[in-house]
């Protein structure tokens, strides 16, 4: 595990967690407890295995409430980021060709965009997902932005 232990007596030991290079405590993901499955996998890896250059700052499978407004009512259906596109199609009729013009009816939003962009828009703008570079700790609102950065990251 992470950190170091201090033995107070033969019966009591305190385990001190050390922060990673990004200043985050291991095992904590956006304030959740216990650690997310992603972090549990990371913590169980051998120290000789390379760490991924990126990981989401919040768990991708965490549930959020859909704030899509339809007929004056908020949806509030529990959604995961992985199933967001399916939810928008099945519950809100957002489907069709990638370039089809659509309007985001998320609460307090009425932005026009192409249908192929709406899932990425909701994840980055409304669900506020951030992606963190594990080398230099810069955060990005979109995974593709982090991937582009990671190719040239100076801290690598």
N, C-alpha and C positions, 0 to 999 in steps of 0.2 A: 504494500500500500504506500501511500505518500506520507511524507513528514518524518518526524522523529518521536521517540517515546522517552518519557521521563519517569523513572521509577520513584514513587514516593515512599513506598514500603514494599515488603514482599507480597502484599495483597493488593496494592493499588498502583496503577500505572495510568498516566495521562498520555494520550496520543495527540501530538501537536501537528496540525496540518500546515504545510507550507504552501504558499501561493505559487502558481505557475508563472512563467515569464510574462503573461498578460495580466497578472495581478488577481487572477481568479482562484478561488479555493477549489481543489479537486473534489469531484463528487457532487458539486452543486451546479445546477444548470438553470439559470434564470430564477433562482430562488426556490427550486423544487427540492423535495426530500422524499425518498431516497434518490440517489443518483439515477439519471436516465439510463435506459438500456445501452445507448451509444457510449456514455461515459463508463458504464460498468465494463463494456468490452474493452475500452481504451485502458482502464485500470488493470485489467487482467492480462494485457499483452506483456510479453517478455520485454525487458529493457533493451534487448538487442534488435527488436523489430522497429523499423522506422515509423515515426508517428505521421499521420496524414498531415498534409500542409494546411488543410482547412477543415473546419467543422462548423455546424450551425451553432450560433450562440443560444438558440432556444431549440428545444427538441422538435424535430419535424413531425413526429406523430402525435404531438400534444393536441388536445382538442380545444377548439375555440368555438364561440357562438357565431353563427352566420348573422351578419347585420344587414343583409339584403332587404330592402324595403319593397314590398309588393302590395298593392291595394291599400296603401297607408299603414301596413303592419310590418313589423320587423320579423324576419324568419325565425331567428334564435335556435335553429337546428344545430346540434353539435357537429362540427366538421373538423377534419384533419387536413393539413396542407396537401397530403398525398392524394386525398379523395376530393379536393376542392373542385376540380374540373368536372368530375362526375356529378357532384352535388349541383353545380350551376346548370349543368345540362338537364338533369332529371327533375330538379325542383323549381328552376327558374327559367327554363327554356332557352338557355344560352348555348347554342350549337350552330353548326354551319361551317362554311369555309373559313380558313384562317384570316382572310382579308375582309370578312364581312364586318361592316360597321356595327358596333354595339355601344350601349351606354352602361356605365357602372352605376348600379342603383344601391351600392353599399351606403349605409347611413352617412349623411353629410357629404356625399360625393355624387357628381353627375357628369363625370368626365367621359368624353367620347374617345373611343379607341377601336382597334381591330380586335375581333374575337380571339385571335391567337395571342393577344397580349393581356387579356383580362385576368387570368390566373396569376401571372407574374405580378401584375399591378396590385391585386388584392394582397398577395403574400408580402410584397415589399412595402406598400403604402398603408394598408389597413391592419394587417396582422403584425407589422413591424419586425419581421424576421431580419436578423443581422447575421452575416457570415464573417468569421474572424480568421485572419491569417495566423497560423500557429508559429510562424517564424518572427513576424514583426508586430503582431497584435493589432494591425489596422483592421477596421471593420468595414464591411460593404453591405449595402441593402440588398444586393442581388448576387446570387452564386456565380453567374457568368462574369461579373465584375471582379470577383475574387479570383476566379480561375485565370483571367487575363493578368491580374496583378501577380499571381503566384509564379507565372512563367519567368518573370524578371525580378522577383523579390530579392533585394540585396542581402537580406538576413539569411538566405538559404544556404 
